[in-house]
């Protein structure tokens, strides 16, 4: 039994390390892997902590997109998000941008549960803007492709809130 589990573990390690090697190789080819398809012209931060730091330093709101690679709703939203010139332009110039495929330890980023896709805003004072919600009462921070105009409005609100509150 012990031999069997050791074998299984070493096979798992081989699988993980070869996937890691492939991921590293991929990264060298395309420098913009942090966009994950949400917008290659956007400068993306790598971690939530880096996002908070940059938001505070630059006095720009942080926009956090929670998503998963194999989620059809995320894929649909990503496509609409990437195709919206207005969103891409605002994201490039006025926001610190982060897209995450895992949950953070910050419970403020999942006030009504951990679902995807979920988009939240954090202002430079590091306050999670729980008041910037989407259209759905059961999933407050969910957006669908047809909600892009709504998301644009919330991005503008996030920018206005900084100017009025700080």
PyMOL commands that place a pseudoatom at each C-alpha (Angstrom):
pseudoatom trace, name=CA, resn=UNK, resi=1, chain=A, elem=C, hetatm=0, pos=[0.000, 0.000, 0.000]
pseudoatom trace, name=CA, resn=UNK, resi=2, chain=A, elem=C, hetatm=0, pos=[2.794, 2.410, 0.948]
pseudoatom trace, name=CA, resn=UNK, resi=3, chain=A, elem=C, hetatm=0, pos=[4.564, 1.724, -2.348]
pseudoatom trace, name=CA, resn=UNK, resi=4, chain=A, elem=C, hetatm=0, pos=[1.356, 2.414, -4.234]
pseudoatom trace, name=CA, resn=UNK, resi=5, chain=A, elem=C, hetatm=0, pos=[0.804, 5.820, -2.621]
pseudoatom trace, name=CA, resn=UNK, resi=6, chain=A, elem=C, hetatm=0, pos=[4.478, 6.749, -3.081]
pseudoatom trace, name=CA, resn=UNK, resi=7, chain=A, elem=C, hetatm=0, pos=[4.173, 5.862, -6.753]
pseudoatom trace, name=CA, resn=UNK, resi=8, chain=A, elem=C, hetatm=0, pos=[0.958, 7.876, -7.072]
pseudoatom trace, name=CA, resn=UNK, resi=9, chain=A, elem=C, hetatm=0, pos=[2.577, 10.849, -5.357]
pseudoatom trace, name=CA, resn=UNK, resi=10, chain=A, elem=C, hetatm=0, pos=[5.660, 10.766, -7.564]
pseudoatom trace, name=CA, resn=UNK, resi=11, chain=A, elem=C, hetatm=0, pos=[3.462, 10.521, -10.670]
pseudoatom trace, name=CA, resn=UNK, resi=12, chain=A, elem=C, hetatm=0, pos=[1.532, 13.522, -9.410]
pseudoatom trace, name=CA, resn=UNK, resi=13, chain=A, elem=C, hetatm=0, pos=[4.780, 15.442, -8.843]
pseudoatom trace, name=CA, resn=UNK, resi=14, chain=A, elem=C, hetatm=0, pos=[5.965, 14.593, -12.353]
pseudoatom trace, name=CA, resn=UNK, resi=15, chain=A, elem=C, hetatm=0, pos=[2.640, 15.812, -13.784]
pseudoatom trace, name=CA, resn=UNK, resi=16, chain=A, elem=C, hetatm=0, pos=[2.759, 19.032, -11.776]
pseudoatom trace, name=CA, resn=UNK, resi=17, chain=A, elem=C, hetatm=0, pos=[6.380, 19.818, -12.608]
pseudoatom trace, name=CA, resn=UNK, resi=18, chain=A, elem=C, hetatm=0, pos=[5.910, 19.158, -16.331]
pseudoatom trace, name=CA, resn=UNK, resi=19, chain=A, elem=C, hetatm=0, pos=[2.839, 21.425, -16.297]
pseudoatom trace, name=CA, resn=UNK, resi=20, chain=A, elem=C, hetatm=0, pos=[4.909, 24.052, -14.497]
pseudoatom trace, name=CA, resn=UNK, resi=21, chain=A, elem=C, hetatm=0, pos=[7.679, 23.721, -17.061]
pseudoatom trace, name=CA, resn=UNK, resi=22, chain=A, elem=C, hetatm=0, pos=[5.141, 24.169, -19.851]
pseudoatom trace, name=CA, resn=UNK, resi=23, chain=A, elem=C, hetatm=0, pos=[3.676, 27.216, -18.099]
pseudoatom trace, name=CA, resn=UNK, resi=24, chain=A, elem=C, hetatm=0, pos=[7.160, 28.745, -17.765]
pseudoatom trace, name=CA, resn=UNK, resi=25, chain=A, elem=C, hetatm=0, pos=[7.918, 28.077, -21.433]
pseudoatom trace, name=CA, resn=UNK, resi=26, chain=A, elem=C, hetatm=0, pos=[4.592, 29.635, -22.432]
pseudoatom trace, name=CA, resn=UNK, resi=27, chain=A, elem=C, hetatm=0, pos=[5.341, 32.715, -20.352]
pseudoatom trace, name=CA, resn=UNK, resi=28, chain=A, elem=C, hetatm=0, pos=[8.561, 33.399, -22.233]
pseudoatom trace, name=CA, resn=UNK, resi=29, chain=A, elem=C, hetatm=0, pos=[6.787, 33.367, -25.577]
pseudoatom trace, name=CA, resn=UNK, resi=30, chain=A, elem=C, hetatm=0, pos=[3.960, 35.759, -24.725]
pseudoatom trace, name=CA, resn=UNK, resi=31, chain=A, elem=C, hetatm=0, pos=[4.975, 38.398, -22.187]
pseudoatom trace, name=CA, resn=UNK, resi=32, chain=A, elem=C, hetatm=0, pos=[1.360, 39.349, -21.441]
pseudoatom trace, name=CA, resn=UNK, resi=33, chain=A, elem=C, hetatm=0, pos=[0.045, 36.281, -19.636]
pseudoatom trace, name=CA, resn=UNK, resi=34, chain=A, elem=C, hetatm=0, pos=[-1.496, 38.169, -16.728]
pseudoatom trace, name=CA, resn=UNK, resi=35, chain=A, elem=C, hetatm=0, pos=[-4.301, 39.444, -18.970]
pseudoatom trace, name=CA, resn=UNK, resi=36, chain=A, elem=C, hetatm=0, pos=[-5.637, 35.883, -19.424]
pseudoatom trace, name=CA, resn=UNK, resi=37, chain=A, elem=C, hetatm=0, pos=[-7.677, 37.270, -22.304]
pseudoatom trace, name=CA, resn=UNK, resi=38, chain=A, elem=C, hetatm=0, pos=[-9.271, 40.192, -20.441]
pseudoatom trace, name=CA, resn=UNK, resi=39, chain=A, elem=C, hetatm=0, pos=[-7.222, 42.787, -22.333]
pseudoatom trace, name=CA, resn=UNK, resi=40, chain=A, elem=C, hetatm=0, pos=[-3.620, 42.564, -23.482]
pseudoatom trace, name=CA, resn=UNK, resi=41, chain=A, elem=C, hetatm=0, pos=[-3.119, 46.329, -23.550]
pseudoatom trace, name=CA, resn=UNK, resi=42, chain=A, elem=C, hetatm=0, pos=[-4.006, 46.597, -19.870]
pseudoatom trace, name=CA, resn=UNK, resi=43, chain=A, elem=C, hetatm=0, pos=[-1.265, 46.503, -17.253]
pseudoatom trace, name=CA, resn=UNK, resi=44, chain=A, elem=C, hetatm=0, pos=[-2.304, 43.765, -14.815]
pseudoatom trace, name=CA, resn=UNK, resi=45, chain=A, elem=C, hetatm=0, pos=[-0.966, 43.352, -11.294]
pseudoatom trace, name=CA, resn=UNK, resi=46, chain=A, elem=C, hetatm=0, pos=[-0.054, 39.845, -10.230]
pseudoatom trace, name=CA, resn=UNK, resi=47, chain=A, elem=C, hetatm=0, pos=[-1.461, 39.684, -6.703]
pseudoatom trace, name=CA, resn=UNK, resi=48, chain=A, elem=C, hetatm=0, pos=[-4.157, 41.276, -4.577]
pseudoatom trace, name=CA, resn=UNK, resi=49, chain=A, elem=C, hetatm=0, pos=[-1.483, 42.678, -2.244]
pseudoatom trace, name=CA, resn=UNK, resi=50, chain=A, elem=C, hetatm=0, pos=[0.338, 44.291, -5.167]
pseudoatom trace, name=CA, resn=UNK, resi=51, chain=A, elem=C, hetatm=0, pos=[-3.004, 45.689, -6.369]
pseudoatom trace, name=CA, resn=UNK, resi=52, chain=A, elem=C, hetatm=0, pos=[-3.722, 47.288, -2.988]
pseudoatom trace, name=CA, resn=UNK, resi=53, chain=A, elem=C, hetatm=0, pos=[-0.240, 48.779, -2.862]
pseudoatom trace, name=CA, resn=UNK, resi=54, chain=A, elem=C, hetatm=0, pos=[-0.516, 50.197, -6.399]
pseudoatom trace, name=CA, resn=UNK, resi=55, chain=A, elem=C, hetatm=0, pos=[-4.025, 51.576, -5.737]
pseudoatom trace, name=CA, resn=UNK, resi=56, chain=A, elem=C, hetatm=0, pos=[-2.837, 53.433, -2.656]
pseudoatom trace, name=CA, resn=UNK, resi=57, chain=A, elem=C, hetatm=0, pos=[0.336, 54.672, -4.361]
pseudoatom trace, name=CA, resn=UNK, resi=58, chain=A, elem=C, hetatm=0, pos=[-1.332, 55.830, -7.583]
pseudoatom trace, name=CA, resn=UNK, resi=59, chain=A, elem=C, hetatm=0, pos=[-4.625, 57.007, -6.060]
pseudoatom trace, name=CA, resn=UNK, resi=60, chain=A, elem=C, hetatm=0, pos=[-6.526, 54.826, -8.563]
pseudoatom trace, name=CA, resn=UNK, resi=61, chain=A, elem=C, hetatm=0, pos=[-9.227, 52.308, -7.710]
pseudoatom trace, name=CA, resn=UNK, resi=62, chain=A, elem=C, hetatm=0, pos=[-8.392, 48.610, -7.900]
pseudoatom trace, name=CA, resn=UNK, resi=63, chain=A, elem=C, hetatm=0, pos=[-10.742, 46.476, -9.993]
pseudoatom trace, name=CA, resn=UNK, resi=64, chain=A, elem=C, hetatm=0, pos=[-10.699, 42.788, -9.072]
pseudoatom trace, name=CA, resn=UNK, resi=65, chain=A, elem=C, hetatm=0, pos=[-12.165, 40.244, -11.472]
pseudoatom trace, name=CA, resn=UNK, resi=66, chain=A, elem=C, hetatm=0, pos=[-12.681, 36.760, -10.033]
pseudoatom trace, name=CA, resn=UNK, resi=67, chain=A, elem=C, hetatm=0, pos=[-13.056, 34.145, -12.746]
pseudoatom trace, name=CA, resn=UNK, resi=68, chain=A, elem=C, hetatm=0, pos=[-12.276, 30.564, -13.684]
pseudoatom trace, name=CA, resn=UNK, resi=69, chain=A, elem=C, hetatm=0, pos=[-10.865, 29.250, -16.937]
pseudoatom trace, name=CA, resn=UNK, resi=70, chain=A, elem=C, hetatm=0, pos=[-13.531, 26.564, -17.423]
pseudoatom trace, name=CA, resn=UNK, resi=71, chain=A, elem=C, hetatm=0, pos=[-16.543, 28.713, -16.517]
pseudoatom trace, name=CA, resn=UNK, resi=72, chain=A, elem=C, hetatm=0, pos=[-18.706, 29.506, -19.559]
pseudoatom trace, name=CA, resn=UNK, resi=73, chain=A, elem=C, hetatm=0, pos=[-20.139, 32.636, -17.912]
pseudoatom trace, name=CA, resn=UNK, resi=74, chain=A, elem=C, hetatm=0, pos=[-16.616, 33.908, -17.230]
pseudoatom trace, name=CA, resn=UNK, resi=75, chain=A, elem=C, hetatm=0, pos=[-15.599, 33.208, -20.830]
pseudoatom trace, name=CA, resn=UNK, resi=76, chain=A, elem=C, hetatm=0, pos=[-18.622, 35.094, -22.176]
pseudoatom trace, name=CA, resn=UNK, resi=77, chain=A, elem=C, hetatm=0, pos=[-18.002, 38.075, -19.882]
pseudoatom trace, name=CA, resn=UNK, resi=78, chain=A, elem=C, hetatm=0, pos=[-14.276, 38.070, -20.700]
pseudoatom trace, name=CA, resn=UNK, resi=79, chain=A, elem=C, hetatm=0, pos=[-15.047, 38.276, -24.431]
pseudoatom trace, name=CA, resn=UNK, resi=80, chain=A, elem=C, hetatm=0, pos=[-17.467, 41.204, -23.945]
pseudoatom trace, name=CA, resn=UNK, resi=81, chain=A, elem=C, hetatm=0, pos=[-15.017, 42.902, -21.547]
pseudoatom trace, name=CA, resn=UNK, resi=82, chain=A, elem=C, hetatm=0, pos=[-12.103, 42.556, -23.987]
pseudoatom trace, name=CA, resn=UNK, resi=83, chain=A, elem=C, hetatm=0, pos=[-14.220, 43.825, -26.898]
pseudoatom trace, name=CA, resn=UNK, resi=84, chain=A, elem=C, hetatm=0, pos=[-15.466, 46.933, -25.093]
pseudoatom trace, name=CA, resn=UNK, resi=85, chain=A, elem=C, hetatm=0, pos=[-13.255, 49.840, -26.130]
pseudoatom trace, name=CA, resn=UNK, resi=86, chain=A, elem=C, hetatm=0, pos=[-14.600, 52.006, -23.330]
pseudoatom trace, name=CA, resn=UNK, resi=87, chain=A, elem=C, hetatm=0, pos=[-13.807, 49.417, -20.640]
pseudoatom trace, name=CA, resn=UNK, resi=88, chain=A, elem=C, hetatm=0, pos=[-10.365, 48.698, -22.089]
pseudoatom trace, name=CA, resn=UNK, resi=89, chain=A, elem=C, hetatm=0, pos=[-9.529, 52.411, -22.235]
pseudoatom trace, name=CA, resn=UNK, resi=90, chain=A, elem=C, hetatm=0, pos=[-10.673, 53.075, -18.655]
pseudoatom trace, name=CA, resn=UNK, resi=91, chain=A, elem=C, hetatm=0, pos=[-8.939, 49.941, -17.383]
pseudoatom trace, name=CA, resn=UNK, resi=92, chain=A, elem=C, hetatm=0, pos=[-5.671, 51.015, -19.024]
pseudoatom trace, name=CA, resn=UNK, resi=93, chain=A, elem=C, hetatm=0, pos=[-5.712, 54.579, -17.786]
pseudoatom trace, name=CA, resn=UNK, resi=94, chain=A, elem=C, hetatm=0, pos=[-7.765, 54.903, -14.627]
pseudoatom trace, name=CA, resn=UNK, resi=95, chain=A, elem=C, hetatm=0, pos=[-7.645, 51.602, -12.742]
pseudoatom trace, name=CA, resn=UNK, resi=96, chain=A, elem=C, hetatm=0, pos=[-5.243, 49.189, -11.166]
pseudoatom trace, name=CA, resn=UNK, resi=97, chain=A, elem=C, hetatm=0, pos=[-6.369, 45.890, -12.694]
pseudoatom trace, name=CA, resn=UNK, resi=98, chain=A, elem=C, hetatm=0, pos=[-6.284, 42.366, -11.280]
pseudoatom trace, name=CA, resn=UNK, resi=99, chain=A, elem=C, hetatm=0, pos=[-7.909, 39.200, -12.531]
pseudoatom trace, name=CA, resn=UNK, resi=100, chain=A, elem=C, hetatm=0, pos=[-7.806, 36.223, -10.207]
pseudoatom trace, name=CA, resn=UNK, resi=101, chain=A, elem=C, hetatm=0, pos=[-8.501, 32.555, -10.763]
pseudoatom trace, name=CA, resn=UNK, resi=102, chain=A, elem=C, hetatm=0, pos=[-8.375, 31.800, -7.033]
pseudoatom trace, name=CA, resn=UNK, resi=103, chain=A, elem=C, hetatm=0, pos=[-9.967, 33.345, -3.962]
pseudoatom trace, name=CA, resn=UNK, resi=104, chain=A, elem=C, hetatm=0, pos=[-8.064, 35.787, -1.793]
pseudoatom trace, name=CA, resn=UNK, resi=105, chain=A, elem=C, hetatm=0, pos=[-7.945, 35.504, 1.978]
pseudoatom trace, name=CA, resn=UNK, resi=106, chain=A, elem=C, hetatm=0, pos=[-9.685, 38.886, 2.164]
pseudoatom trace, name=CA, resn=UNK, resi=107, chain=A, elem=C, hetatm=0, pos=[-13.256, 38.035, 3.161]
pseudoatom trace, name=CA, resn=UNK, resi=108, chain=A, elem=C, hetatm=0, pos=[-14.309, 41.569, 2.131]
pseudoatom trace, name=CA, resn=UNK, resi=109, chain=A, elem=C, hetatm=0, pos=[-13.961, 40.416, -1.469]
pseudoatom trace, name=CA, resn=UNK, resi=110, chain=A, elem=C, hetatm=0, pos=[-16.666, 37.790, -1.023]
pseudoatom trace, name=CA, resn=UNK, resi=111, chain=A, elem=C, hetatm=0, pos=[-19.352, 39.580, 1.002]
pseudoatom trace, name=CA, resn=UNK, resi=112, chain=A, elem=C, hetatm=0, pos=[-22.114, 37.477, -0.545]
pseudoatom trace, name=CA, resn=UNK, resi=113, chain=A, elem=C, hetatm=0, pos=[-20.204, 34.316, -1.393]
pseudoatom trace, name=CA, resn=UNK, resi=114, chain=A, elem=C, hetatm=0, pos=[-17.456, 33.018, -3.622]
pseudoatom trace, name=CA, resn=UNK, resi=115, chain=A, elem=C, hetatm=0, pos=[-18.870, 32.770, -7.130]
pseudoatom trace, name=CA, resn=UNK, resi=116, chain=A, elem=C, hetatm=0, pos=[-17.556, 33.648, -10.567]
pseudoatom trace, name=CA, resn=UNK, resi=117, chain=A, elem=C, hetatm=0, pos=[-17.500, 35.847, -12.486]
pseudoatom trace, name=CA, resn=UNK, resi=118, chain=A, elem=C, hetatm=0, pos=[-17.443, 38.484, -9.774]
pseudoatom trace, name=CA, resn=UNK, resi=119, chain=A, elem=C, hetatm=0, pos=[-16.121, 42.026, -10.120]
pseudoatom trace, name=CA, resn=UNK, resi=120, chain=A, elem=C, hetatm=0, pos=[-15.376, 44.261, -7.173]
pseudoatom trace, name=CA, resn=UNK, resi=121, chain=A, elem=C, hetatm=0, pos=[-13.820, 47.677, -6.710]
pseudoatom trace, name=CA, resn=UNK, resi=122, chain=A, elem=C, hetatm=0, pos=[-11.468, 48.788, -3.941]
pseudoatom trace, name=CA, resn=UNK, resi=123, chain=A, elem=C, hetatm=0, pos=[-10.705, 52.467, -3.641]
pseudoatom trace, name=CA, resn=UNK, resi=124, chain=A, elem=C, hetatm=0, pos=[-7.248, 53.928, -2.874]
pseudoatom trace, name=CA, resn=UNK, resi=125, chain=A, elem=C, hetatm=0, pos=[-8.145, 54.239, 0.809]
pseudoatom trace, name=CA, resn=UNK, resi=126, chain=A, elem=C, hetatm=0, pos=[-8.280, 50.403, 0.584]
pseudoatom trace, name=CA, resn=UNK, resi=127, chain=A, elem=C, hetatm=0, pos=[-12.031, 50.305, 1.198]
pseudoatom trace, name=CA, resn=UNK, resi=128, chain=A, elem=C, hetatm=0, pos=[-13.870, 47.546, -0.630]
pseudoatom trace, name=CA, resn=UNK, resi=129, chain=A, elem=C, hetatm=0, pos=[-16.764, 49.268, -2.414]
pseudoatom trace, name=CA, resn=UNK, resi=130, chain=A, elem=C, hetatm=0, pos=[-19.566, 46.934, -1.437]
pseudoatom trace, name=CA, resn=UNK, resi=131, chain=A, elem=C, hetatm=0, pos=[-21.948, 49.606, -2.734]
pseudoatom trace, name=CA, resn=UNK, resi=132, chain=A, elem=C, hetatm=0, pos=[-20.873, 49.114, -6.368]
pseudoatom trace, name=CA, resn=UNK, resi=133, chain=A, elem=C, hetatm=0, pos=[-23.030, 46.156, -7.316]
pseudoatom trace, name=CA, resn=UNK, resi=134, chain=A, elem=C, hetatm=0, pos=[-24.334, 44.573, -10.486]
pseudoatom trace, name=CA, resn=UNK, resi=135, chain=A, elem=C, hetatm=0, pos=[-27.969, 43.930, -11.386]
pseudoatom trace, name=CA, resn=UNK, resi=136, chain=A, elem=C, hetatm=0, pos=[-28.557, 40.653, -9.569]
pseudoatom trace, name=CA, resn=UNK, resi=137, chain=A, elem=C, hetatm=0, pos=[-29.836, 40.501, -6.025]
pseudoatom trace, name=CA, resn=UNK, resi=138, chain=A, elem=C, hetatm=0, pos=[-28.715, 36.898, -5.516]
pseudoatom trace, name=CA, resn=UNK, resi=139, chain=A, elem=C, hetatm=0, pos=[-25.151, 37.548, -6.751]
pseudoatom trace, name=CA, resn=UNK, resi=140, chain=A, elem=C, hetatm=0, pos=[-24.426, 41.181, -6.095]
pseudoatom trace, name=CA, resn=UNK, resi=141, chain=A, elem=C, hetatm=0, pos=[-21.108, 41.438, -7.946]
pseudoatom trace, name=CA, resn=UNK, resi=142, chain=A, elem=C, hetatm=0, pos=[-21.915, 39.240, -10.939]
pseudoatom trace, name=CA, resn=UNK, resi=143, chain=A, elem=C, hetatm=0, pos=[-22.003, 40.680, -14.441]
pseudoatom trace, name=CA, resn=UNK, resi=144, chain=A, elem=C, hetatm=0, pos=[-23.081, 39.074, -17.700]
pseudoatom trace, name=CA, resn=UNK, resi=145, chain=A, elem=C, hetatm=0, pos=[-22.060, 40.106, -21.228]
pseudoatom trace, name=CA, resn=UNK, resi=146, chain=A, elem=C, hetatm=0, pos=[-25.238, 42.186, -21.635]
pseudoatom trace, name=CA, resn=UNK, resi=147, chain=A, elem=C, hetatm=0, pos=[-24.324, 44.052, -18.420]
pseudoatom trace, name=CA, resn=UNK, resi=148, chain=A, elem=C, hetatm=0, pos=[-21.274, 45.742, -19.969]
pseudoatom trace, name=CA, resn=UNK, resi=149, chain=A, elem=C, hetatm=0, pos=[-22.996, 49.198, -19.984]
pseudoatom trace, name=CA, resn=UNK, resi=150, chain=A, elem=C, hetatm=0, pos=[-23.787, 48.646, -16.314]
pseudoatom trace, name=CA, resn=UNK, resi=151, chain=A, elem=C, hetatm=0, pos=[-20.179, 47.699, -15.562]
pseudoatom trace, name=CA, resn=UNK, resi=152, chain=A, elem=C, hetatm=0, pos=[-19.004, 50.841, -17.390]
pseudoatom trace, name=CA, resn=UNK, resi=153, chain=A, elem=C, hetatm=0, pos=[-21.319, 52.894, -15.162]
pseudoatom trace, name=CA, resn=UNK, resi=154, chain=A, elem=C, hetatm=0, pos=[-19.862, 51.248, -12.052]
pseudoatom trace, name=CA, resn=UNK, resi=155, chain=A, elem=C, hetatm=0, pos=[-16.324, 51.935, -13.266]
pseudoatom trace, name=CA, resn=UNK, resi=156, chain=A, elem=C, hetatm=0, pos=[-17.252, 55.607, -13.688]
pseudoatom trace, name=CA, resn=UNK, resi=157, chain=A, elem=C, hetatm=0, pos=[-18.866, 55.613, -10.235]
pseudoatom trace, name=CA, resn=UNK, resi=158, chain=A, elem=C, hetatm=0, pos=[-15.716, 54.092, -8.720]
pseudoatom trace, name=CA, resn=UNK, resi=159, chain=A, elem=C, hetatm=0, pos=[-13.720, 56.946, -10.236]
pseudoatom trace, name=CA, resn=UNK, resi=160, chain=A, elem=C, hetatm=0, pos=[-16.197, 59.604, -9.088]
pseudoatom trace, name=CA, resn=UNK, resi=161, chain=A, elem=C, hetatm=0, pos=[-16.269, 58.226, -5.543]
pseudoatom trace, name=CA, resn=UNK, resi=162, chain=A, elem=C, hetatm=0, pos=[-12.519, 58.741, -5.212]
pseudoatom trace, name=CA, resn=UNK, resi=163, chain=A, elem=C, hetatm=0, pos=[-12.723, 62.364, -6.232]
pseudoatom trace, name=CA, resn=UNK, resi=164, chain=A, elem=C, hetatm=0, pos=[-15.622, 63.107, -3.894]
pseudoatom trace, name=CA, resn=UNK, resi=165, chain=A, elem=C, hetatm=0, pos=[-14.471, 61.127, -0.868]
pseudoatom trace, name=CA, resn=UNK, resi=166, chain=A, elem=C, hetatm=0, pos=[-10.722, 61.598, -0.640]
for i in range(1, 166): cmd.bond("trace and resi %d" % i, "trace and resi %d" % (i + 1))
show_as sticks, trace
zoom trace
